Amino acid sequence: MENSSDNKVRTRVAPSPTGDPHVGTAYMALFNLAFTRKVGGQFVLRIEDTDQARSSEASEKAIFDSLRWLGLDWDEGPDVGGDHGPYRQSERRDLYEEQVAQLVETGAAYPCFCSAERLDEVRKAQMANKETPRYDGHCLSLTADEAGARVDSGESHVIRLKVPTEGECVFEEELRGEIRIPWSQVDHQVLRKSDGFPTYHLANVVDDHFMEITHVIRGEEWTNSLPKHLLLYQAFGWEPPKFIHLPLLRNPDKSKLSKRKNPTSVFYYKDAGYLPEAVVNYLGMMAYTLPDQRELFSLEEMAESFDFSRVSLGGPIFDVTKLKWLNGRYLREKLSPDEVLERLKGWKLNDSFLGQVVPLAVQRLETLADFAPMTSFLSAAEIEADAESLAGKLEPAEAARIVKVAEWEFEKLRDWNGEAIAAIFKRIAETEDLKLKQIMPTFFLAISGSTVSLPLFESMAVLGPDLCRSRLRRALSALSEAGHGLSKKGLKALEKEYQAKYGARPD
Ligand code: GLU
């Protein structure tokens, strides 16, 4: 596709504020920005918080902070305003209501009253027949009057998109060319949930239209949703934007990048001492090559040469070892020693960080010289976990179970402080019918590498959630490499047990 020189180009990144700020969001923001800068357009940050149960203000703030740390700034967004706001979907509900009502009126969408049980039966029958599970259109047989009366009487319902029964959806994807998807594989998508909230599909299309987005640049996992989106554009009588789907980041084993196998939170990389420009460069390398093939490049350099024909569609592997190598090159080749010193100060060699560490160490110091070795685990990215000693006072298999439970519990903790951390350990000990004394050596070893160390809860508070969770994951892999890991079956059983004892597991 040619890069248009039209300065009305408008792009957006549209993350959901759930969990940690994901490197995948930064990757999408980077490619959107490189293209937008090239053509002199506007880049929008939209917060897709229609899933109220999973969305949080803390996650939203983390999105802002992480993108800013990386230097991936936006022209319009919830915190900077703009002419196309509000930029949070939860503040645009009236608009979605109006739009969905219009779809029902024109017959492009319809109310559906089917119970969860019925939908489940239909799905099971379709699976047994080896058909693509999808809604069977049952409520389409209701007349408009019947459906209207049931809606008016307050009966619980969703609104679904009406999908053609025959033929196929043929569309152009800018990087892949023509794509054909039979309508029989497209579900009658729920557009408005029974709680009145729009689903991603409705809100996303409505917003892209009203925010005048000209190029939707997003992950390839959305390609299969395009028929639904195009159907919506058609039903509204709107011209669709151009669609560009970037290849998904992958783990070294080629599976979709996941936090179980690789840290995915941008803040992990910040806390582990990576430079933002190296992270941005690495994300760029995932699917872009500069005309002169140079490996070290900035957003500005990427933008200068940006052309979609240079985007590669292979499954890019996000490999931390490669990122570390690239980061080293930045430290050696791009920064002077004085600049490195400044970076160190900005990172952890500063009063704010050391001021938190000194009170933890002071009781154990004999000389000032003890300080650096005693506290080194607080600035290291990772520490070596020795599988044999990791089990501490527990049986190794029991240690693996408890560490896994702790990993889930800490993932749910949004307010990261010493007291809350202590409360989690106490809860785990009580729930597992163990003494705190029995479980703590394992965690001391996993987090600090030693059983004699600084107070653990406060140390974890200083280390932060990302480094702590990554150390727990490393401890688990060390146990599993030594033959004490959780089997697939064991993990499934533990998930169930966790659900029953501690509540919902984090995603
Ligand atoms: N909220 C969606 C996500 O989190 C946005 C996808 C899109 O860009 O359309 O991936």
Residues whose N, C-alpha, C, O or C-beta is under 5 A from the ligand:
A	BS01	LIG	A14 P15 S16 E48 R218
